[in-house]
Amino acid sequence: MIRYLKRGKDAASIAQADAQVRSTVEGILRDIEKRGDEAVREYSRKFDQWEPERFMLSQDEIRAAVARLSVREVEDIRFAQAQIRNFAQIQRDSLQDVEVETLPGVVLGHKHIPMNNVGCYIPGGKYPLLASAHMSVLTAKVAGVPRVIATAPPFQGEPHPAIVAAMHFAGADEILVLGGVQAVAAMAIGTGSIQPVDMLVGPGNMFVAEAKRQLYGRVGIDLFAGPTETLVIADESVDGEMCAVDLLGQAEHGPTSPAILLTSSEKLARDTMAEVERQLGVLPTAGIARQSWADFGEVIVCDTLDEMVAKADELAFEHVQVMTADPDVFLRRMTNYGALFLGPRTNVSFGDKVIGTNHTLPTNRNARYTGGLWVGKFLKTCTYQRVLSDEASAEIGAYCSRLCHMENFAGHGEQANLRVRRYGKRDVAWYQPVDA
């Protein structure tokens, strides 16, 4: 039996908030499409109190930002990027172009072609999430994208030097200091000063996520993303302190970030709830984490392992931290998750910042149909075909002609018939002409 010791907000309350966000974003996008740079500047002034002469940084400004960092800070950024670049390159190397002769004289293939222009959004208004620059800009560059534009909002009234450095080291071709809906709209729609992109990637707040959703189709996006969410799956092989740390470590992202404990131990569940309250008394980000836990935190107790696996798959959470006696059970059996963190020695923060996997992951149960951002998201797998002989063209043409006839596609059929007439021999047994 599955039982809840704590529940979060109901779906109706969440839907009402989403509707308000949707309406706000629609208005901003329409305005930016109509007025371009002028509207972008007005929204930047309104929401971020930021109105520089240019939103795009010059090379001198980039160098000045990097120079503000200590040697240790630069080394730490480069270390993280080395891990992420290495894993992204391994993923890229696993994707091979193919070409194969499927029938005598018939050659089929596909190529992995990088997109030409990608816009990367790096959150930074509340927390300077420089790790998002590694995850988006660097991964796009490993994929071979020629033009990557990266943007982040100002932090306390100026470009954040660590974010700028991370964008620069990752290989960004253009760097903007611009945040919110106005940033993703400018990149997707284009303005007088910003050339449009073909794809938008990167996490953001609910307004940025909604803007990406509404812009999808005009441009590609990495995935539909909402507030960060974490699921801790645990049994009595760990204690309440560790579970509470891993729940609150993600709840601090924002006041709408769900954090759920799923456990087979009611004792661990109650220990964790008590420990959460203790840690909220000392956590520097408790103001945000407390609201997130109060409104969206949940504690679920299951009687069996099967129930735990089924519930975890139903939730389909972005981050799944597994701390059980045998965490590989969940690796073998789970099918819906953004990323798994197996065992107490790892955690979501490692994945968010440095270990090498990408931290841009599906939320809102979207893990049912997609994984997270990776090098393959920046590649288009495009097919081609080549017919090498008259005999092959005529043989395929004959089959195609008859299939087109069944579908009443006369013009399609004539494309096939022409090849049969030009390249085929009328006396072969397999040829049965079909009138176009």
Phi, psi and omega in degrees: 000139178258130180223148182257125171270341177208139178234156178261195180299152179279165185297326182296319179295319179295318181297323179296317178296320180298322181296321179294318178297317182301316181295317180300314183294320179305316181295318181295316181297318178299318182293317181292323177297326182279317190246356172059229185305322181300315180291318178303315181296319181296317180290324176297319177294319183291313188268329185240000184051046187226116183214067180286170176298320176226140175279336181274131181281143174278168177298324178295320179293324177294314179298321180294322179295315180299322182294342180282347181273151175284166177301318180296318179298317178297316180298321180294318177297315181294325177297311179301316181293328177296320179293316183290320178296318182299313182291321177298321179292322176298318178296317180298319181293338179283346182262106185255140167293148180230151172210125185216145175271103187278332172222161177305118178086002180243116182246127176239150179201171169219153177235146174264109187250123179294148171294157184273326185219125181230137175251129183246125177260128179243113179298146181191009181286317181261308174241134178282091188275069181299336179301331180294336175292319177300313189293326184260300185298309184297317181295321177298319180292322175298325178291340179102018180292125184291321183235116177239120176254133182238144180218146175215148178291162174294153178240115182054043171085011179202166174299136178280122187299324181290322177294315179300316179297317180297317176301314184295311180296329181286342176110018180300135179275331177222139181235123177251150168250092187199136185234176171071196180302323182297330180288310182291327177294317180299319181289322184282317185273324185088147177225185178299329185255351184233121178283139185290158179252174178259344183208142175248136176222163175113151179281172178184180179287184185297331180286318177296317179298319179292323177298317177298319180299316182287334180274349181298130185112312170293319173226165171280160172227163179290311180187164175277119186233142174239203180301148177304140179224144180223140177240121175257118176256121188213155169230192187283010171286347174234177184242174182296327180299313182293319179298316181295319178300316183286334174286310184288334178298336176256332178298336181289350179304318183185165185289353179243022182269112181291139173224122188233135170259127176241117188216158174263004184237115177292328177298313178298321180301312182288324175299319181294317179299319178293320180292325175302314180297321178296314183292328177295342176281346183234346184290126181300332180261025184297334180301320178277312185298324181296317179295318179299315181294319181295317187270329188232356178285145179220153175229120186238130179247130178243155179270333186228162176296319179302318178297320180296315179296315182296318180293319179299317178293324178295319179292323177051054187280161179295301179251132177233109179264115184253116179231078179233173181301326178225082183296337181294343174303319182285328174297320181287323193255333182285145179237344184238102176194156175281307176209144176257142176236106195259116176093159184289345182283342175248174180193171184297324181300322176303313180293324180297325194246322200208337195290333174133333175282164185273140184263359176273107194227159182288141176237185176054037178068013178290347176295351174294335185226000177210152168269193183271187177293135175204176187302328180295337179293339181265005182244140172258122178270104189247132183267161172213164179218152180215131177250124192265340187226155175301318183298317180294317180299317181291321181293311177298322180300321181295313177299316181298318180301312182294322179293321178296322179299319179297332181264000182063031177261089185294317182294319176300316181299322181292328173303317179289316182301321180301318180293323178296317180294319184286320192247350187263170174250124188293342186267002180286147190293330188279350185273117175234097186299143177239129179295138181287000000 
